[in-house]
Amino acid sequence: MTIDQLETLEMIVEKGSFKSAAEHLHKTQPSLSVAIKKLEEEFNLRLFNREEYRPKLTPEGLVFYNWAKQCLFSFRELQTVGIELGSKKVEPYLTVVLDPLVRFEAIEGVFQETVLSKYPTEMTFRTEIMSGGLNSLLSEEADFAISTKSEENDNVESVAFDRIEMVPVLAKSLAKSLPDLSYKSLKPFPQIVVLQQGDKTNLLKRDRKGVVADSKKSYVTDHALKHKMIMSGFGWGRLPLNEIEKELKKESLLLIEDEQVKPFSLDLHIMRLKHKPMGPVARAVWAQLLKNCIAVQAKKSPRTK
């Protein structure tokens, strides 16, 4: 039994087919079949039911797979420790992906000179909407992400960070042309929604619950543009309450109160890959992010006497 065989088993189960697993591992399907066959022969154990169209674990295979996952987790942790102990290298650069809705006061202190002035590390900051933060981590294009968590993943360490209240609003200039602020009156005007760039078939993974099915829509790929278009009276939509408190107070923006157009919350998480080695700068940044999580949560939780 080898780690390569266990990783082959893991990928076949995760991807649902030998073909997809082979593509992900950059190997041929026959080589994967040979690896699984050798593993089965070693223990006189049938891992997959060959009668199914797609590979399905046998009851014994499922038990073996669960143990294999534990073994791989320990192996990858050991790899990470070995790399960190052996190299102790300072990272030449780090990439952080931020959701456009992240409040900068929530990450205050993370990138202060006290951390970075000691090292030549270059920091790159990039914004990604919806599942972009998690996808950037999984593809190892980013070291950290602060965004919504679109799905659970065993390879990702995730800590709840902040909650953003999204409230439906329209500009006062647009409201003047309406008989009232009901959804019925709003229907002739577009709902401004953020669209993941280049993907019209997978709209608003994050905001799907906030999109009114029968509303007229206008799509933008940038949160700042969405804000400007709503402010200009082009249409209506949901914006973060913390960003528009001044506009609401001045009544340049008005809240929409209708059962069909309700507010909702978005939970932001800080995330990193569990098994990706961290040098001194990455460790300092992650430690500060965790401290900020505690501080943000403490402010929101009233003290009990």
C-alpha positions in Angstrom: 0.0 0.0 0.0 1.3 3.4 -1.0 0.3 7.0 -0.4 -0.1 7.3 -4.2 -2.7 4.5 -4.2 -4.6 6.1 -1.3 -4.6 9.5 -3.1 -5.9 7.7 -6.2 -8.7 6.2 -4.2 -9.5 9.5 -2.6 -9.7 11.3 -5.9 -11.9 8.7 -7.6 -14.4 9.0 -4.7 -14.3 12.8 -4.7 -14.6 13.2 -8.5 -17.1 10.4 -9.0 -15.3 8.8 -11.9 -12.0 7.3 -13.0 -12.0 9.8 -15.9 -12.4 12.9 -13.8 -9.9 11.6 -11.3 -7.3 10.9 -14.0 -7.7 14.4 -15.4 -7.3 16.0 -12.0 -4.2 13.9 -11.2 -2.8 14.3 -14.7 -2.6 10.5 -15.1 -4.2 8.0 -17.5 -7.3 6.1 -16.6 -5.5 2.7 -17.0 -2.9 3.7 -14.4 -5.6 4.5 -11.9 -7.3 1.2 -12.5 -4.0 -0.6 -12.0 -3.4 1.3 -8.7 -6.8 0.3 -7.4 -6.5 -3.3 -8.5 -3.1 -3.7 -6.7 -4.6 -2.2 -3.6 -7.6 -4.6 -3.7 -5.3 -7.6 -4.4 -3.0 -6.7 -1.5 -5.8 -7.0 1.0 -8.1 -9.4 -0.9 -10.7 -6.6 -0.7 -13.1 -5.3 -3.3 -13.2 -1.5 -3.0 -15.7 -0.6 -5.8 -18.8 -2.2 -7.1 -18.1 -2.8 -10.8 -21.8 -3.3 -11.6 -22.6 0.4 -11.2 -22.2 2.9 -14.1 -20.2 5.1 -11.8 -17.7 3.8 -9.3 -19.5 3.1 -6.0 -17.7 2.0 -2.8 -18.7 -1.3 -1.4 -19.5 -1.4 2.3 -16.0 -2.7 3.0 -14.6 -0.1 0.6 -16.4 2.7 2.5 -14.8 1.7 5.8 -11.3 1.4 4.1 -11.8 4.8 2.4 -12.7 6.5 5.8 -9.5 5.1 7.3 -7.5 6.2 4.2 -8.7 9.7 4.6 -7.4 9.8 8.2 -4.1 8.4 7.0 -3.8 11.0 4.2 -4.7 13.8 6.6 -1.8 12.8 9.0 0.6 12.3 6.1 -0.2 15.8 4.7 0.2 17.4 8.1 3.6 15.7 8.5 4.6 17.0 5.1 3.7 20.5 6.1 5.6 20.3 9.3 8.6 18.9 7.5 8.6 21.7 5.0 8.3 24.4 7.6 11.0 22.9 9.8 13.3 22.1 7.0 13.2 25.4 5.0 12.1 28.1 7.4 12.0 30.3 4.4 10.5 33.8 4.3 7.8 34.0 1.7 8.7 36.2 -1.3 5.1 37.1 -1.7 1.6 36.5 -0.3 -1.8 36.9 -1.9 -4.9 37.8 0.0 -8.4 37.6 -1.6 -11.0 39.9 -0.1 -14.7 39.9 -0.7 -15.7 43.5 -1.8 -18.0 43.6 1.2 -15.2 43.1 3.8 -15.1 46.0 6.2 -11.5 47.3 6.4 -11.9 48.1 10.1 -12.5 44.4 10.6 -9.0 43.6 9.3 -7.3 46.6 10.9 -3.8 45.8 12.1 -3.3 42.7 10.0 -0.9 44.4 7.5 0.8 47.0 9.7 4.4 47.8 9.2 5.3 46.1 12.5 4.7 42.8 10.7 5.9 43.4 7.2 8.8 45.9 7.8 11.0 43.0 9.1 10.7 41.0 5.9 10.9 41.6 2.1 7.6 39.9 1.5 5.4 41.5 -1.2 1.7 41.5 -0.5 -1.0 41.3 -3.3 -4.6 42.1 -2.5 -7.4 41.0 -4.9 -11.1 41.2 -4.7 -13.3 38.3 -5.7 -17.1 38.0 -5.4 -19.2 35.0 -4.4 -17.2 31.7 -4.5 -14.1 33.4 -5.9 -12.3 33.5 -2.5 -12.7 29.8 -1.8 -11.9 28.9 -5.4 -8.7 31.0 -5.3 -7.6 29.1 -2.2 -8.3 25.6 -3.6 -6.4 26.5 -6.8 -3.6 27.8 -4.6 -3.7 31.2 -6.3 -4.2 32.8 -2.9 -2.8 32.2 0.6 -5.7 33.7 2.5 -9.3 34.6 1.7 -11.9 36.7 3.6 -15.2 35.9 1.9 -18.4 33.9 2.1 -18.0 30.2 2.4 -19.9 28.7 -0.5 -19.3 25.1 0.6 -17.7 22.9 3.3 -14.3 21.5 2.4 -12.1 19.3 4.6 -8.9 20.9 3.2 -9.9 24.4 4.3 -9.5 25.9 7.7 -12.3 28.4 8.2 -13.2 30.8 11.0 -16.4 32.9 11.2 -15.3 36.5 10.9 -18.1 39.0 10.3 -21.7 39.3 9.3 -22.9 41.8 6.8 -26.5 42.9 6.7 -27.8 43.4 3.2 -30.8 45.7 3.0 -33.0 46.6 0.0 -32.8 50.3 -1.0 -33.4 52.7 -3.8 -32.4 56.3 -4.5 -34.7 59.1 -3.4 -34.7 60.4 -6.9 -36.2 57.2 -8.2 -38.7 57.0 -5.3 -40.2 60.4 -6.3 -41.5 58.8 -9.5 -43.3 55.9 -7.7 -46.7 55.9 -6.0 -45.2 54.0 -3.1 -42.3 51.7 -2.2 -44.0 48.4 -2.8 -42.5 45.7 -5.0 -45.4 46.2 -7.4 -44.3 49.8 -8.0 -40.7 48.7 -8.3 -41.3 46.1 -11.0 -40.8 48.4 -14.0 -37.2 49.2 -12.7 -34.3 46.7 -12.7 -32.9 45.0 -9.6 -29.2 45.6 -9.7 -27.4 42.4 -8.9 -23.7 41.3 -8.9 -22.9 38.7 -11.5 -19.7 36.5 -11.3 -17.8 37.6 -14.3 -18.0 35.3 -17.3 -20.5 33.0 -15.8 -24.2 33.8 -16.7 -25.2 30.2 -16.1 -24.3 30.2 -12.4 -25.7 33.5 -11.2 -25.3 34.8 -7.7 -24.3 31.7 -5.7 -23.9 34.0 -2.8 -26.9 36.3 -3.4 -29.4 33.8 -4.8 -31.8 34.1 -1.9 -31.7 37.9 -2.4 -32.7 37.8 -6.1 -36.4 38.2 -6.8 -37.3 35.6 -9.4 -39.7 37.7 -11.5 -37.9 41.0 -11.2 -36.4 42.8 -14.1 -32.6 42.6 -13.7 -29.5 44.5 -14.6 -26.2 42.7 -14.0 -22.9 44.2 -12.9 -19.6 42.6 -12.1 -18.4 45.1 -9.5 -19.9 45.9 -6.1 -18.8 49.5 -6.3 -20.6 49.9 -9.6 -23.7 48.4 -8.2 -23.6 51.0 -5.4 -23.2 53.9 -7.8 -26.0 52.7 -10.1 -28.4 52.4 -7.2 -27.4 55.8 -5.9 -27.9 57.3 -9.4 -31.5 56.0 -9.6 -30.9 53.4 -12.3 -32.6 50.7 -10.3 -32.9 49.2 -6.9 -31.0 46.5 -4.9 -29.5 45.4 -1.7 -26.4 47.1 -0.2 -24.5 46.6 3.0 -26.1 48.5 5.9 -22.8 49.5 7.3 -21.8 51.2 4.0 -25.0 53.2 3.5 -25.8 54.5 7.0 -25.0 58.1 6.1 -27.1 57.9 2.9 -30.0 56.5 4.8 -29.7 59.3 7.4 -29.6 61.9 4.7 -32.5 60.1 3.0 -30.6 60.1 -0.3 -31.3 56.3 -0.1 -34.6 54.9 1.2 -35.3 51.5 2.6 -37.7 49.2 0.8 -40.1 47.5 3.1 -42.0 44.7 1.3 -42.5 41.0 2.1 -41.2 40.1 -1.4 -38.0 42.1 -0.9 -36.5 41.3 2.5 -33.1 42.0 4.0 -30.7 39.1 4.6 -27.3 38.5 6.1 -24.0 37.3 4.6 -21.5 35.5 6.8 -17.8 36.2 6.0 -15.1 33.8 7.0 -11.3 33.9 7.0 -9.9 30.9 5.2 -6.6 29.1 4.4 -5.6 25.7 3.2 -4.9 23.4 6.1 -1.9 21.7 4.6 -0.2 24.7 2.8 3.0 25.5 4.7 3.3 28.9 6.3 6.5 30.9 6.7 7.0 33.6 9.4 5.0 36.3 7.6 2.0 34.1 6.8 1.9 32.9 10.4 2.0 36.5 11.6 -0.8 37.5 9.3 -3.0 34.4 10.1 -2.4 35.0 13.9 -3.6 38.6 13.6 -6.6 37.6 11.6 -7.6 35.1 14.3 -7.2 37.9 16.9 -9.4 40.2 14.9 -12.1 37.5 14.7 -12.2 37.3 18.5 -12.3 41.1 18.7 -15.1 41.4 16.1 -17.2 38.7 17.8 -16.6 40.3 21.2 -18.1 43.6 20.0 -21.2 41.9 18.7 -21.8 39.8 21.9 -23.1 41.8 24.8 -21.5 40.9 28.1 -23.5 38.9 30.5 -23.4 39.8 34.2 
